[in-house]
């Protein structure tokens, strides 16, 4: 997508003028252009399936001149007319470099008619006035060109190509580096952007120093302020969008709304619409702030291409105050083609690209999350705000805030962590009293850290639990804070008893050893209600149930055809759900049958999946991948899994599996992934729209694991709804998720329903196996000294303004004069009031002296 001051051009894989089947077969990709004010569109159709538009660019000196390059090895220049006139059916100029497939095209910033063209491996410099041969064919790169960029003064051209480093995974861990052009041997600064497979698109504004970074396929747009000194990168905003990004473009400065203090505007291209994102400085509006708008680059070329080639270095004259225009929002639809008016060359009915006012399915505006550290604030356009009322229900937790607690609560100086646990494992586990962390030390050692003793761990070796084999998964018994179950790659499960007060010596003998699986174990999961009941899944494609009271296997579940990704007990403890690499969701009733009682289609991707029961056990939430390896959430009805998902939503593109934590009291699900910095948050509801996205949390460094504590650990005075422990490369840091509320002195009973006592068993394993059922008792989290907000006294409304009748009442001139005089008198005081000196006391007559007496006294002195 590219933009001039009045036009937007973007590529699309569908168009109403071409039959749908033909698009799928030939994958034609026309270019659609949109006028900002008078909406219109024209299309350039490829003549063959290989004639695909690969890149485009608007001339900086002519807002109607568009250059395109395509797979047929041609560069075309298009002269676009005003919307009221007939649009051209053929290009103004066609250039054939003959250097293979063309991927990139870029206008020169100071010279007219000069293009940089990216062929297969070589950049070309082309003067459009000389169509025969390019001015220069630059040095060939080692691989395919990926980007071109002119220096602002037009003297230098930078290019980058794809380079694969042996032993590295290309395109997963993303970062931005800053280089000094005078010393390219190493970068001077860098900042990490997490892990994702989508390519990052950078946009830089020279006037403000703002850098926009958007990942293809991601739903986040980051903004950084780049400076020439420390800290080099300062994050301005982390903008959460509603849909994933297909492309981004920056609008020229002359199109900004300067009276609203808009310093930059970015257009996000999605699958269904173009969303403008305005970056505004919080200043007094309707005034021009000169310090925000230095003179920007003008629209008149400084020289011709021939002058530049001969060594000219003229600069474009600066342009003063930009003109004022308003942003728009466009909705892409697929209506049949409208009839054309031959006299005007434009559609006589509504365009296939309609504004929000004519589309009921408009996209939501982006929401800004925490992390603002500069004076620039992203603000959606007014047209975007206007359609928010049409978006349906929103979550009351949409502004949830995640924050790392004070450093005094951290456990630091963790050394030798095992960061290679299987994807089926959470990486570490916690309970209310302690944390178990696998170590990358021979013998499958596990460190136990007491939560009551935070701080820096000693540099010396810690007492550990030694399993003698590699650890693949581990879990605390939810009803015994001292019992830890550990699965090893020797197909055995070891149950350890941690002494009170924590480990003082190394443990080498488990309390119970469970044997039965024939191959390595995937994962283990304790029963949510029955004490001493454990489930395990293995490479032997079975799920086994164990009774820890006697250390025996009590059941064996079959039916899987490939790797088992995860297991999940239902809240009532009756059912067990599994996800498998064979693309199936299975639900078992272990006390009735060893075969699944329900089976349905699961995630299509094979990278991994997780499941959790939601909405009081009526639905099963599945986190997995689709056939294109994009992450998505799917919601299944527990009564009809075979019918497939009732709802789903796309998240983003990343290789890590999202691990869900569900809070049954609020319906909020928190999704984290190993190796990433962003934590996604949704509210799940049992009716449309099912998924309501909330603000996300971003950790300062990539996560190695994320585990949550029981609800009783939340501080209700700060309106915390969840508290988790975040494992990083050297520390364990608590993170509190809070709901912003005004009246924190009251207990928020609309947020805190009675919560289950999940740390106490409802029945024993033997009772459950014999057919008994149970449920947790519930308690209120309300402190005795807090009043529920529902019982808070109602504040009497205060009238801020006089009623309109006072201002609208007709008054005579005499009444107005009398009111004016009364007001003046009230300020000056009553004229009948005595003066201050009138209250002074005088002196007696005999105290007065004459002038002669004063002279005599002076002479005597």
N, C-alpha and C positions, 0 to 999 in steps of 0.2 A: 504494500500500500504506500502511495506517495500523495502529497498534497501541495497545491499552490495556494495563493491567497483566495481563490474562489472555486477551485476544482479539487476533487479527490479522485484518484485512480486506484483501482485495486483489481486483482485477478480473482476469478471465481470459477468453480468447476461445474456450475449449473446455470442455465439461462432458459427463460420461458420461450425463446424463439427457436430452440433446438429440441427435438424430441428427446425424452428422458433416456430412452434406451440407447440412442445414438451418443449421448454424452458419456454414458457409462462405457460404451464400447471404444469410442475414439478418444475419450478424455480430453475433449476440446476445452480450452481455457480462454474465453474472451476477456477483454479488458472493459470494465464498466466505469464510466465517469459520472460524477455527481456534482451538480452546481450547488453552492452553499445556499443561495437565496431562491433562485428560480430552479426548482428541481427538474432535472432532465437526465437522460442517459443515452449514450451511443455505444455501439459494440463493434469490435473488430474481430471477425471470426477467422480462425486459421483455415487455410486452404487444404491442409492435410493433417493427419493425427500428430505428425512430428513438429508441426508449426505451432509450438507452444510459447506463450509469452513468459520469459524467464526473469525479466527485470524491466524497470521503467524509471524515468526521472523527469521532473518538470524543470524547464529552464529557469534559472534564478533571475533572468532579465525579461522573460516573457511568460506570463502566467498561463497563456494558451498554447504554449509549445511543449509537446510531450515527446520524449524519445523512448522507444521500446526496442528490446532485443528479444530474439526468439530462437527456438531450436532449429529453424531452417537457415541459420548462419547469416541472418540479416539484421541490420539496425534500421529502424524506420522513424522518421520524424513526422509528427501529426500536427497540423495547424488547426486548432479547435476554434469554432465560431461562437458567437453569442448564442444563448439558449433559444432565442427567437428565430434564428436562421437555420437553414439547412446545413446539417453537419457533413463533413467530407466523408466520402466513401472510399477514398484511396489516400495513401500517405503523401506528404509533401516531398519526401525524399527517401530513397531506399539505398542503403550502403551494404555491400557484400565484401567483408574483409577477406573471406576465404581462409580463415584460420581455424575452422572447426566450429563446434557448437559454442554459441555466445551465452554467457551466464550473467554478465554485469554490464551496466551502462551508467555513466555519471557525467553530468555537465561540469565544466570548469567554473570555478567561483568568480573569476575576474575577466575572462575573455569570452567573447561571443562566438558561438558556432564551434567550440572546441569540446570534444568528447573523449572520455577515457572508457575504453571498452575492454571487458574481461573475456578473452577467449578461453579455450580449454585450460592452458597453462601459462599463457603470456598476456600481459596487459598491452593494449594498443592505444596510441594517441592519434585521434582522427580529427581532421579539419573538414567540417561538413561542406565547405566551399570547394574543397578538392576531393572529389568523389572517387578518384581512381585508386590511389594508394594511401595508406596511413602515413602520418608524419613520422611515426616511430613505432617499432615493435620492440618492446622492452625485453629484458632478460627472462628466459623461460624458467618457471618455477618447477619444483620437484613433484608437485601434485596439483590437483584441481584448485583454481583460484576460488576463494570464498568471499573476499570483500575488497573494495577499493575506497580510498579516502584522500581527497585533496587537502593540502594545508590551506588555511584560510586565505593566505596571500597568494595562493596559486603557484607557488614556486616548487613544491614537492608533492609527490604522489606516493602514498603508502599502500601496500597490498599485503594480503595474508593468504596462505594456502593451507590445505589440510595436511597435517603431519602426524603420523601414527608412531608413538614411542613404543618400542618393544617392551612387553610386559605390563603395559598400562591399558586401562579401559578408557577409550576416548569418549569424551562428551558426557561423562557422568558427573564428576566433581567440577563444578563451575566456579570460576573466580575472575575477578577483574584486576588487571595489573596496570600500573602507571610507569611509563618509561621516559627517560630523558633522551631526546632525540640526538643529543651530543654524545651519549654514551649508552649504546644499545646492548652492551654485554650483559647487563642485569637490570631488573626492574627496581625502582626506588620504593614502591609500595604496592600492596595488593590487599584485596578484601574478598572473603569467601561468600559465595552465593548458594551454598548447599549443593545437593546432588540431584541432578535431573538429566534426562537424555535430550531435552530440547535445546536447540541453539539459542544463545543469548543475542538480542538485538540492541545495540547501543545507539542512543541519540544524545548529542551534546549541544548545549546552547552556549555560545561564546560570550554573550552579553552577561549572563548570570552565573556561568560556571556550573550549571545543573546538568547532571548526567542521568538519563533515563535508561533503565535496563529492564527488558521484558523478554521472557523465555517463550519460545514457540511451544504451544501446548500447555503453558502454565496459566494460572488465574491470578497471578501477582505481578504488579508493576512497581519496581523499586525506583526511588529517586535519591541520588547522592549529590552533594555539593563537593566539587573537586577544587582543591586549592594547590598552590605551588609550594606549600610548606606543610609541616606537620599539622594535623594528622592526615593530610592529603585527601582522604575520603571521609565525609561526614554524612551519615544517612539522614535524609530529610523526611521521607515518608515511605511507608510500606502499604501500597494501595491494593486492597483485596477486591478483585473483580468478580462478577457473577458467572462469567463463562471464560473458557480458555482462549488464549490469544493466538490468532493466525498471523498477525502482523501489526506493526505500529508505525506511525509517521508523525513528524512534527510539523505543526502549522506555521507558516511564515509569520514573522513579527508584525507585519502590517495588518494582520487579521485579528490581533489580540484586542480584548476589551480593556483598554488602559485605564478607563475611569472606574473599573472594578478591581484595579491593582492586579490584573492577570499578567503574569510574567512569562508564562509558557502554556501552550496547549498541545496535547498529544491526542491522536486519534487511534483507538484500539479497534482492530478488525477482528470480529468473531465470526462464527459460522452463520449468524443470523442478523447481525447489525453492526453498525459503526458507532462506537461510544466515544464522545469527546471527554477528555479529562483536563480540566483547567487548574493550573497551579497559581494560587492567589496569595499575595502577601497581606496579612491583616493590617490594613491601613484605612484611613478615612476615605470612603468612596466618593465618586463624583468630583474628585480633584486629581490633577496630574502631578505625580510625584517624580520629579526629575532624577532623584537618586536611584530609582528603580529602573529607569529607562535611559541608559546611555545611548548616544547616537548609534543606530544600527546600520548594517550594510544596506546600501541603496539598491535600486533596480536598473541602473544604467551601467552597461559594461565599460570597463576601463580601457580596453584595447581589443583589437581583433586577434584571431588565432595566429595569423601570420606575424603580427608584432610580438606576441608572446614567444613564438618559436625562435624569433631572432634575438631573444634575450631581454625583452621588455619586462618591466616589473611594476607597472602602474597598478594602483589600488582603486577599488570602487569607492566613490564618494559616499560618505555616510548620509543616512536619511534621518531627519529629525523625528518629531513626535509621530508614532504610528497612527494610522487611521483606526476607527472604532467599528468593530463588527461584532455580531452576536453568534455564539456557537449554536450548532444544530445537532440533532440526533436522527439518524436514518435507520429505518427498519427494512431489511431485505425480505421480500416475499417472492412467491413464484406464481403470480397471476398470469393468465394468458396475455399475449402481446396486445397492446392497445392499438387501435387504428391510427394511422398517421395522417396528419393534415399536410397535403402536398405544398400548400402555400407557405406554411411555417416550418415544416420539417420536424415537428415535435408531436408528441402524443396528445391526442385530444381528450383522453380520459386520464384517470389516475395512473401514475407511473408505477412500474413494478417495485420501485424503491419509494416507499411511502414514509411519511413522517409519523411520529407517535400518535398524533391526533387521529390518524386514519388506520391505525393498527392496534388491535386489542392485545397483541402479544408482544408488546415492547419490552425491551430488556431493562433490567434494573440498573441503577447507577452504582458506581463503585463505592465501597465504604472504606474509610481510612481506619487503620488500626494504630495501636500504640507504636512508639518508636520515633516520634518527631523530635528532631534535635536542632532544627534550624528555623529561620524565620519564614519559610515557605510552607504553605498549607495547601494540599490538594483539595479542590472544591468542585463538585459536579456542576454542570451547567444548569441554569434555571429550568430549561426544558426537561432535563433528566429528573430534577426534583419534582416537577409537575406531574410526572407519570407514576410517582411512587405510590400514590393513593390507589392506583389500579393494580397493584401487584399482589393483593390478597394478604393473608395473615403473615405476620412477622413474629419472630421469637422474642419473648421477654428477656431472654438471655443473650440477645444478639450483641450486646455491648460487654460481654464477659471479658474480664481482664486477667491474664495470667502474669504473675510476678514472682521472681525468685526471692525467697525470704532472706533475712539478714545473714551475713557471713558467719555469725556466731552459731548458726544452726547447721552449718555445712560440715561434712566429713571430708577432709582433704588429705593430700599426700598419698593417694592410693597408687600403688606400684604393681606392675606386672599383671594388669587386668587381661583376662581372656576375652578378646574381641572377636573370636571366630566361632562362637556358639552357633548352632544351626538356626535357620530362619524360623523353624517351628518353636523355638524357645524365645522367651522375653529377654534373655540375657542376664537377668538377676532377679531376685525376689525380695519382698519386704513384708513385714507385719508391723503391728503397733509398737513393737519393742526393739526389733533388730533387723539387720540387712544381711543377706547372703550374696556374696559376689564371687564368681569363679575366677581363678587366677591362671595365668599362662605359665604354670610351673608343672614340671613333670609329676605325675601321680594324681592328677585331677584334684588339685587342692582348692578349697573354698574358704574365703575369709569371712568371718562373722563380725560385723560392726554393730555396737550397741547404739541405738538412737539417743539414749540418755547421756551418752558421752561423746558429743560432737567435738570437732576441732581437728587439729593436725595429727595424723597418725605418726608413730615413731618411724625413723628410718630403718630400724632393725627389723628382723623377720617377725611376723605375727604368728601366733598359734592358729592353726588351720584344721580343717577337716580333710583328711586324706582318703580319697576314694580308690586310689591305685590305678584308675582308668580315666580316660577323658570324659568330662561331664558334657552331656548333651541337653539336659533340662533339669530344673530344680524347682521345688515349690514348698512353701511353708504350709503346715496343717492349719486350716483356718480356725480350729478350735483348740489348738495346743501351740502356744507361741514358742515352745522349745523343741518341737518336732519338725525335722526337715527331711523331705524325701528328695533323693537325687537319682536321676537315671544316667547310666553310663553306656558307653558304646560297646560293652560286653554283654548286652541284652539283660542286665540285672538292675534292680532298683534297690538302693540302700536307704534305709530309714535311720536317721541319726537323732540323738537326744542331746540338745545343747544345754549345759548346766545353767542354773540361775546365776545371773551376774555376768554371763558371757563366757567365752572360751578363756581358760587360763593355761591349758596345755593342749597339745595337738591330739585330735581324736583319730584313731586308726581302726576301731572296731565298731561297725554299725549295730544299732539296736535290733533291727530286723533286716533280713536279706530276702528279697522277692525274686524267684527264678521261675521262668516259664516261657518267655519269648525265645524264639530261635534265632532272631537277628536283632540288629541294633535298634534301640528305641527312638521314636520320634519325640514324643511329649508325654507329660503326665498331668492329671487334673484331679483334685480332691472333690468329693461330693459336697454340694453347698449346704446340706441339711444333716446328713448322717455322719457321725464321727467315725473315723478310722476306715473310710471307704475311699479307695483310690482307683482311678482309671488310667490306663497306659495304652499308647499306640506304638506300633513297631513296623520295621521294614518287612516283617513276615505277613503284613497286610491284615493283621488282626488287632482288635481292641480287647483288652483283658481287664477285668475288675478284680480288685484285691481287698481282702479284709485284713486290716493291720492288727486286729485284735488277736488273730491266730496266725497271721502271716501266710494265708493260703489264697490261692486263686479261686474265685467264686463264680466267674462267668467268662465266656469267650464269645466275642461278637465277630461275625464274618460278613462277607459281601463286597469288600473293597477289591478293586481291580488294579489299583496303582497307589502311589505314595499317598499317605494320609497327611493332609496339611495341618489339621487342628481338630480338637474336640471341644464341645461346649455343653455343660449341663443346663437344663431348663431351671428356672427359678424355683419351681416346686419339687425339683429333684426327681421327677418321674421319667424324663426323657433325656437322651443324649444325642446331640447332633454332631455330625462329622462332615468335613469337606475333603475331597480327594482330588488328586491330579487327573483322574479319569473324567473330570468335569461333572461330577455328581454331588448333590447334597443329599445326605441320608439322615434319617431320624430313627433312632432305636428306642424300644421300650425294653430294657435289659431284663426285667423280671418276667416278661411274657414270651420273648422270642430272641434268638441269637441273630436273626436276619432283620434287616431294616423294615420298619412298619410303613415308612414313607420314603420315596426316592424321587428326586427331580433334577432338572438341569441346574448346574452351578456355574461358577465363573469359567469363561472360555480360556483365559490365560493360564499358563503352566508355571508361573513364577512363584506362586504361593497364595494363600488365602487365610483369612481368619473369620470367625463367626462369634456372635454374642446374641443372647435372647433379649428382646426389648419389649416394651409396652405390656408389662405384666405377663410375659411369656406367650403373648398372642402372635408375635412376629419374630422372625429370625433375621438379624442384620448380618450381611456378609460383605467383607472387604476383600476385593480381589482385583484381577486384571481382565480386560476384555481381549478380543482377538488381536488388537493392535498394540497390546502391552500397555494400555492406558489404565490408570487406577480408577476404580469406580466402587460405589456402594450400592448394594442391592438389598431389597427388603422382601422377605418371603412370608407368606401367611403360614403359621404353624399347622393349620388344618388342611392346607392344600399345597404342599411343596411341589407336587408333581405338575402343577399349573405354571410353574416358573415364578419369577419375581413380579410382585405387584407394582413395584416402583424402583427406579434406580437413578443415580446421579453420577456424572463424571467428576472426578477430582482433579487430576493432573497427570503428567507423564513422569514417571520416576521408577527406578528398578526395585526399590524397597517396598516390602509389604506393609500396609498400614495396620497397626495393632490397636484394636478398639478397647476402650474402657467405658462402660455404661453405668451411669448413675440412675438407678430406678426411681429415685425420689423426684428428680427434675426432668427425666427424659433426655438428658444431655449425654452425648457420646463424644469422647475425646480420642482422637486418632493420632498416634505418633509412629515414627518409623526410624529404624536404626540408620545412622549416618546422615540424618537430615536435621535441619534447624527449625523447621516450621511444624507446628502442631495444629491440626485442623479440629474444629469444634462444630458440631451440629446438634440441633434439637430434633428428636425423632417423635413424630406424632402418628397415631393410628389412622389418619385420614389425610386426604389431599391437603397440602402438597407433600406430606410424609417427611421430607427433609427441609429443615429451615437452618440455613447457614448462619453461624455466629462469627464474631471476631476471632482471629487465630492468634496463637501465641508463638513467638519466635525466640528461641534460645540463643545465647551469645555464641555457642559453639555446637558442632554436631553432636547429636545424642548417641549414646551407646546403649541406652535402654531407658524405659520410663515405666514405673510401677506406682500404684495408687494405694492409699491407706483407707481404712474404714471411715465412714461418715462421722463417727464420733471424734475424729481428729481434726475436724473443721472448726475454725473459730467463728461462731455464729455472730459475734459482735462486729466482725469485719465482713459479714455476709459471704463467707467462703462456702462454696458448694462442693469443692473437691480439693484434695491436697495430694500431690504426687511427689515421688522422689526421682530426680533426674540423674542418671549416671553419665558422666562425661569421662574423658580419658584419664583424669586424675582426681576426681572428686564426686561426691554424692551431694546434690543440692536440692532442698525442698522447694517446690513450686506450688503456690496457692492460687486457685482460680476463684475470683471474686465477682460478684454482681454489684455494679455501682448503684447505690441507693442513697437518698438524701437523709432520711430519718433513721440513721443507724442506731440511735438510742433505743429504738423499739425492735422487738423480735419480729423478723420478717416471716410471719407464719404462712404467707402465700408461697414462699420459697422452700421452707422447711416443713414438710409433712412429717408425720411420725415415721421414724426410720427403723429398719429391721435390725435386731441384735444379731448380726451375722457372725459374731465371734463366739457365740454359744450354740452348741448343737441342739437340734430339735428332736433327734432320736438317735439310736445306736445303729451301727451297720447291720447287726443281726436283726434288729426290728425292721429295718428297711427291706432287707432281703426276704423277710417272711411276709412282706406285703403291706406293712404299715406305712403311713404317710404322716408328715408333720409340716409345720410351718414355724418360722421364727416369730417370737414375740416382738412387739414394737414399742419404742419409747419416744418420748418427745425430747428434742434437743434444746428446748427453751430453758434458759437459766431462770432461777427463782426471782432474781431482781429485775427482770425485763418484762415489759408489757407488750403483748402482741400488737403489731401495727394495725390490725383490724379493729382493735379496741382503743386506738389512740384518739384523744379528743379532737373533734373537728374544729378547725380554725375558721373563725368568722371571716367571710370575704371582706376585703378592704377595697372601697371604691377609690380608684386612683384618679379618676377624672370626674368632673361635674357632668350631670346629664346633659344631653345635647340640647334640651329645651332651654337651658340657661343661655347657651350661645345663640340659639336661633330666635330668642324672644326679641320683638321689635321695641326699641326705646326711642323716646323723643330726644331732641337736642338738649332740652333743659335737664332731662334725667341724666344724660351722659355728662353734661357740665357739672351737675351736682355730685355725681360719682367721682369725677376727676378731682374736684375740690376736696371732697371728703378724704380721698386717698392721699392728697398732698398734706392735708392737715394731720392725718394720722401719722405721717412720717415726720413732720416738723414739730408736732406737739400742739397742745391746746393754747390758743392765744390768751386765754384768761388765766393761765397758770402764772404764778409769781416768778420773777426772775431769780436766779440763784443769789445775786448780791442783795436782794431785798431781805434775805434772812440773816444777813451779817449783823452782829451786835456792835454798837458804837462805843464811845468813851465818855467819861464824865466831863463836865465843864472845867473843873479845876485841874484836869490833867492836860489841858491845852496850854502851850507856851507861845510867847510872842517872838517875833524875829529878833528884836533887840536882845532878848535874853539868850538866844542862841549865839549871837555875836559875842556877848560877854563871856560865855562859857568857852568859846573857841580861843579868845584872847588869853584867858587864864591857862588854858592848855599850852 
